[in-house]
Amino acid sequence: MNDQPVIEIENLWKSFGTNQVLKGFTMNLFTGENVVVMGKSGSGKSVLIKCIIGLLPVDSGKLMVLGKSIPELNQKELDRLRMDVGFQFQGSALYDSMTVRENLEFPLRRHPEKLQGLDRNKLVEEALENVGLAHAIDMMPAELSGGMKKRVALARTIIMRPKIILYDEPTSGLDPVTGKEISYLMNAIKEMYNASSIIITHDLACAHITGNRMIILHDGINYAEATYDALSKSPNEPVKAFFE
């Protein structure tokens, strides 16, 4: 990891009408690390990553992604930046009418500049190989298990070679064994691509396996930040609640 954060958030505020969700949230993400963000339902975890990717405008605060100030970017600049930021949706978000191959080709067709003379078929095959699903290339989403859908969605994310991956509940809806498999796969992806990730999760096993650091998002702020093991021993009540 280097000393220059790929994501730098300082005193970030975001509200919806009178409902203040983020109330001065601060965090950094460095190259080649996974940071897990945990918080109660409705605490603002998904709002946070939607702000990071520019899907939601922020009220105030510093929000830098890969050296760019998100609030200051126009739509064209945002679209360009998003090519370097993979967003892993909670429900996998595969296109039901497309085969696995076509789902992976979709972002490449939208951003042909990412190909840079590379063979599209080889990129698709490599991405599926890296998530252990080479055999599923011509299957339809309806034929896939929940875990397979998560793997395909991950393959579709990494095919763009993102520098940052934002995971929104990557193991939700999975049994514990499959959830752990996906968590270990996320670590493998980090090593293969030197990607940096923010992982939103309620899954303690996923947090333990993937997180270099953990942040507890409570009352709109970065309430506590440390390793999983350190936080699991915290006597602080809002932190203890996640480990009981």
N, C-alpha and C positions, 0 to 999 in steps of 0.2 A: 504494500500500500504506500502511496506517496502522501505528501503533506497537503496537496491541493484538493479540496473537496470537489467531487463531480456534482453534488447537490449541496447547496448552502441555504439554509432557511433560518431567518432571524426575526423574531417578534412578529410572527405571521398572525393576522386577524382575518376571520371570515365569519360573516353572520348571514342569516336568512330572515329578513325582517327584524323582529325583536329577539330572535333566537340566535344568541352568540355561540358559535360552535368552536372555533379556534380563537384563543384569547391570548395571543403572544407566544405561539409555539415556535420552538427553536430546535434545530438539529443539523448535523452534517452527515454526508455519506461520502466515503472515500473510495478510490479505485480498488476493485477486487475484494470488496467486503459485502456481507449481507447484514442488513440491519432490520430486525423484527420490530414492528410497532404493534403493541397490544393495547386494547382499551375495551370498555364495555360497549354494548350495542348502542349506537347513537352518539358515541363520544367524538366522532369526527374523523375516524380513520380513513374511510373511503373518500370523504371530502378532501382530506389532506392530499391523497394521491391524485385526485381529479384536479386540484389546484396545481400540483407539480407539473402535470401534463398540459395544463392550460385549458382544460374542459370547464373549469369554474374560475371566474375572475376573483382575485383576492381583494379584500378591503384595504389592507395596508401591510407593510412589512417587506423584508428582503426575501426574494425567492430567485435564486440563481441555479440554473441547470446547464452543465457543461459550459460554464462561463457566460451564459446569456441570462439576462434579466427577463423572466417570463412575463411580468406585467407590462413590459415595454415592447414586446414583440408584436408585429402585425400578423395577420392570418398566414400569409405566405411564409414568413420567418418561423412561425410556430410549426407549420406543416413540415418544413425542412428539418427543424430540430427533432420532431417526433420520429423521424426515420432512425434516429440514434437512441430512441427510448422505446423499449418494448412494454406493452401493457397487457398483462395476463388477466383477463376478465374472470370473475368468480364462476360464471356458468360455462366456461370454455368458449362460448360464442362462435361455434362452428356453423358454417352454412350447410343446412340440412340437404339442400338440393345438389351439393357438390361432393365429389369424391374426396378422399383424404388428399390425393395429389392436387386436385383443383383448389382445395382450401389453402394448401401451402403455396401454390402458384399465385394466388390472388394478390398478396402484397407485392410480389415481384412484378406483376403486370401493372400495378398502380404506380410502382416506383422503379421503372426499368433501369434508372441510373445506378441502382444498387448492384445490378448484374455485372457491370464493368467488364464485359467480354466473357464472363463466366457462363457455363452451360446450365440452363435452368433445371433440366432434368437431374443433373449431378447434384445441384444444390438441394433439391427436394429429397433425393435419395440419401444424401449425407445427413440432412437434418433428421430424417426419420430413423436412420441408423443410430444417430446419437441419442435418440430417446427409446431405442429398442423396438421400433415398430416398422422396420423395413417391409415386413410381410403384409402390412395393412394398406399399402399405397393406393390400391384401387377399391378399397372398401368405402361404404357410405357411413356417415355418422350414426345412423340408426343401427348399424351392425356392431358398433363399438360399445364396450363397457364404459362405466364412468371413469375408471382409471386410464383407459385407452384414450378417451376424449381429452383428458387433462394432458396426456403426453403429446397428442397431436397439436393441441393448442400451444404447448410449449415449443414444439418443433416449428410451428408457424411463427412464433415470436423470434426464435434464434436464427431463422433463415435470413432475417434482415441484419444479422450481426450487430445487434444493439449494444451500446456501451453501458446502458442502464436498463434494468428490467424492474418493473413495478408489478408485484404480485398481489392480487386482491383475493384473499381466502383460497389459496391454491389447493388445499386439501379438503375443502368443504364438500360434504356429501359422499365422502369416501370412507370405507371401512378402515380401521386402524392400520392394518398391514399395508394396504395400498397407499394410504396416506404417508406412511414412512418411506415407501418406495419412491413416491413423488418427491419427498423431502430430500432423500439422498440424490435423486436425479438433479434437483435444483443445485445441490452442491457441486455435482459433476459438471453441470453447465457453467457454473461460475469459474471452475478451474479451466475448462476447455476454451472458453471465450474471454476470460479475464473480465467478466461482466460484474457490475456493481448492482446490488439489488436492495429495494425496500420491500419487505414482506409483511403484509397485513394479515394477521391470523388470530384465531381463537384457540388454535390447536397447540397445546403445550409441547407435544412430541415434535411437531414441525418446528416450533420455535427453538427447542433444544438442539435439534439436529442442524438447522440451517443458520442460526443467528450467531454472528461474531459479537454483536451487541444487541441488547434489547432496550426498547424505550416503552415506558408506560405512559400512554396518553390519557390524562385524567384532568377533568375540569378545564379542558381546552389548552393545556400546556404540556410540555415535556416534564412530567412529574417526577420520573425516576429513570435513570439510564445507567446500565452496567451489563456485565455478562449475565447469562441465564442463571448460572450457579450463584452469583452474588445476589441477584434479585430474589432468588428463591429462598434465601436465608434472611431477607429483610424483615424487621419487626414492624415496619410501617403498614398500617391497616389497609390502605388502598392498594398497596403492592401485594401484601399477603393474600388478598382476596383472589388473585389470579392463580395461586399455587395451592389452594386448599381444596 
